[in-house]
């Protein structure tokens, strides 16, 4: 289970380290964490819930990046990585179930989709997300990735107003140019809420994307199964913010 692993060495900090899953058992650890976060915590309806796992048809074709607690070895964070070349063979990216991706698949150079990212609740206020990003950075270097994209989830809130409030802030702080916009297949119920009336802080993963220099490629897609709205974020690797490039691309955070 899982795509064959390229040699990305484990990066060990004091408390956490990041590595690529090296076989089916490691992939199942990621799927089990995804189940605990998405199904048990967020209430997502998952077809594989009876197994205590979050499994879909893309898992076998992706690399899975894991953040482990050094002492126990427990997986406390994960994401999965789907290259443009593999998506071409499959006929689509995962995000195409939610968006008409428009120009994204045909961007020049090598394209990488990041998805199913989650962090265990007890590790969300620490450096787990930074350690995960350091692993993504290592993968980018190893495979010569030019563009990275993926969905950052935001809570819907009642009648989608919380997601609309977050989008009000995001429109001010980080939208891609019109030529890079995508179209959601299921738009928010309420998206045109006046920003003078409604505003909300950005969730941690969305903040991390923006700090690196990523931009939102348009309006979010409602995901009723996961009870969230997904915003497609795009990062031109050659335009990463230099401050965060030094932080993520040259060292692994000590935890």
C-alpha positions in Angstrom: 0.0 0.0 0.0 1.3 3.4 -1.0 3.6 4.4 -3.8 7.2 3.2 -3.7 9.3 5.4 -1.4 12.1 7.6 -2.7 15.0 8.1 -0.4 13.9 11.0 1.9 15.8 10.4 5.1 14.1 10.7 8.5 14.7 14.1 10.0 14.9 13.9 13.8 14.3 16.8 16.1 14.4 16.6 19.9 10.7 15.6 20.2 9.3 15.0 16.7 10.7 13.8 13.4 9.4 13.5 9.9 9.7 10.6 7.4 8.1 9.0 4.4 5.9 5.9 5.1 8.0 2.9 4.2 5.3 0.3 3.8 1.6 -0.7 4.3 1.8 -0.7 8.1 3.1 2.9 8.1 0.4 4.0 5.7 -2.2 2.4 7.9 -0.9 4.5 10.8 -1.6 7.6 8.8 -5.0 6.4 7.8 -5.8 5.7 11.4 -4.8 9.2 12.4 -6.9 10.6 9.6 -9.9 8.6 10.8 -9.5 9.9 14.4 -9.3 13.5 13.2 -11.7 13.5 10.3 -14.4 11.0 11.5 -14.2 10.9 15.4 -13.3 14.6 15.9 -14.9 16.4 13.0 -17.7 14.0 12.3 -16.9 13.2 8.6 -18.8 10.5 6.9 -16.1 8.0 5.7 -16.9 4.9 3.6 -14.1 3.0 5.4 -15.2 4.1 8.9 -16.0 0.5 10.0 -12.3 -0.3 9.7 -11.3 2.6 11.9 -9.3 4.0 8.9 -9.7 6.8 6.4 -9.0 5.1 3.1 -9.6 6.2 -0.5 -8.6 5.2 -4.0 -5.7 7.7 -4.1 -3.8 6.3 -1.1 -2.1 3.5 -3.1 -0.7 6.0 -5.6 0.7 8.6 -3.1 3.7 9.0 -0.9 2.7 9.5 2.7 4.6 11.8 4.9 4.5 11.1 8.7 5.4 13.2 11.7 6.3 10.9 14.6 6.8 11.5 18.3 10.4 10.5 18.8 10.1 8.6 22.1 7.0 6.6 21.4 7.1 6.5 17.6 3.4 7.5 17.5 2.2 9.2 14.3 1.0 12.7 15.3 0.8 14.3 11.9 0.5 13.3 8.3 -0.1 14.4 4.7 0.0 12.6 1.4 1.8 13.7 -1.8 0.6 13.0 -5.4 2.9 14.0 -8.3 1.6 15.4 -11.5 3.1 12.5 -13.4 1.1 10.0 -11.3 -2.1 12.1 -11.5 -1.7 12.1 -15.3 -1.6 8.3 -15.3 -4.6 8.2 -13.0 -6.5 10.7 -15.1 -7.0 13.3 -12.4 -5.9 14.9 -9.2 -7.8 14.3 -5.9 -8.8 18.0 -5.9 -10.7 17.6 -9.1 -13.5 16.0 -7.2 -14.1 19.5 -5.7 -12.8 22.0 -8.2 -12.5 22.6 -11.9 -8.7 23.1 -11.7 -8.5 25.2 -14.8 -4.8 26.1 -15.4 -3.3 24.3 -12.4 -2.5 20.8 -14.0 -0.8 22.4 -17.0 1.5 24.7 -15.0 5.1 24.6 -16.3 7.5 22.2 -14.5 6.7 19.6 -12.0 3.5 19.8 -10.0 2.7 18.2 -6.6 -0.6 17.9 -4.9 -0.7 17.8 -1.1 -3.8 16.4 0.6 -5.4 14.7 3.6 -3.2 16.8 6.0 -4.0 16.5 9.7 -2.3 16.9 13.1 -3.4 15.2 16.3 -5.2 17.5 18.7 -2.5 17.5 21.4 0.2 18.7 18.9 -1.6 21.5 17.1 -0.2 24.3 19.3 3.4 23.1 19.0 5.8 22.6 16.1 4.2 19.6 14.5 3.0 21.6 11.5 6.5 23.1 11.1 8.1 19.7 11.2 5.6 18.4 8.6 6.4 21.4 6.3 10.1 20.6 6.7 9.4 17.2 5.3 7.4 18.6 2.4 10.4 21.0 1.7 12.8 18.0 1.6 10.5 16.2 -0.8 10.3 19.3 -3.0 14.1 19.5 -3.1 14.5 15.8 -3.8 12.0 15.7 -6.7 12.6 19.1 -8.2 9.0 20.3 -7.6 8.1 23.7 -9.2 4.5 24.1 -8.0 2.7 22.7 -5.0 -1.0 22.9 -4.4 -3.6 21.5 -2.1 -6.7 22.1 -0.1 -6.7 23.9 3.3 -9.9 23.1 5.2 -11.9 25.7 7.1 -15.0 25.1 9.3 -18.3 25.8 7.6 -20.2 27.1 10.7 -23.9 27.6 10.7 -25.2 28.2 7.1 -21.5 28.5 6.0 -21.1 31.9 7.7 -17.8 30.9 9.4 -16.3 29.8 6.2 -17.5 33.1 4.5 -15.9 35.1 7.3 -12.6 33.4 6.9 -12.8 34.0 3.1 -13.3 37.7 3.8 -10.0 37.8 5.5 -8.3 35.6 3.0 -9.4 37.8 0.1 -7.5 40.7 1.7 -4.4 38.7 2.6 -3.7 36.2 -0.1 -5.6 35.7 -3.4 -4.0 34.4 -6.6 -4.3 36.5 -9.8 -7.5 35.9 -11.8 -5.5 33.8 -14.4 -4.8 31.2 -11.6 -8.4 30.9 -10.3 -10.3 27.6 -10.0 -14.0 27.0 -9.8 -15.6 25.1 -6.9 -18.1 22.4 -7.8 -20.1 23.1 -4.6 -19.9 26.8 -3.6 -20.7 28.1 -0.1 -24.4 28.6 0.7 -23.5 32.2 1.7 -20.3 33.6 0.1 -21.0 37.3 -0.5 -21.1 38.4 3.2 -20.0 42.0 3.7 -16.5 42.0 5.2 -17.5 45.0 7.4 -20.0 42.7 9.1 -18.2 39.4 9.1 -14.5 38.5 9.6 -12.7 35.6 11.2 -9.1 34.5 11.9 -7.3 32.1 9.6 -6.8 28.4 10.7 -3.2 27.3 11.3 -2.8 25.3 8.1 -4.0 28.2 6.0 -1.7 30.6 7.9 1.2 28.2 7.2 0.4 28.3 3.4 0.3 32.1 3.4 3.5 32.5 5.3 5.3 30.4 2.7 3.9 32.6 -0.1 1.0 30.4 -1.3 -2.2 32.1 -2.6 -5.8 31.0 -2.7 -7.0 30.2 -6.1 -10.6 31.4 -5.7 -13.7 30.6 -3.7 -13.9 27.5 -1.5 -15.8 24.2 -2.1 -18.2 22.9 0.4 -17.4 19.3 1.5 -20.5 18.1 3.3 -19.0 14.7 4.0 -16.2 16.3 6.0 -18.3 19.2 7.2 -15.7 21.8 6.1 -15.0 24.1 3.2 -11.8 23.5 1.2 -9.8 26.4 -0.2 -7.3 25.5 -3.0 -3.9 27.0 -2.2 -1.1 27.3 -4.8 2.6 27.8 -4.1 5.2 28.7 -6.7 8.3 27.1 -5.2 10.6 29.6 -6.8 8.7 32.4 -5.0 8.7 31.1 -1.5 9.0 33.9 1.0 12.8 34.0 1.7 12.4 34.2 5.5 10.3 31.0 5.5 12.5 29.4 2.8 15.4 29.6 5.3 13.2 28.3 8.1 11.8 25.3 6.2 14.2 24.5 3.4 17.5 24.6 5.2 16.9 23.0 8.6 14.4 20.9 10.6 12.8 22.7 13.5 13.9 21.5 16.9 10.8 20.4 18.8 
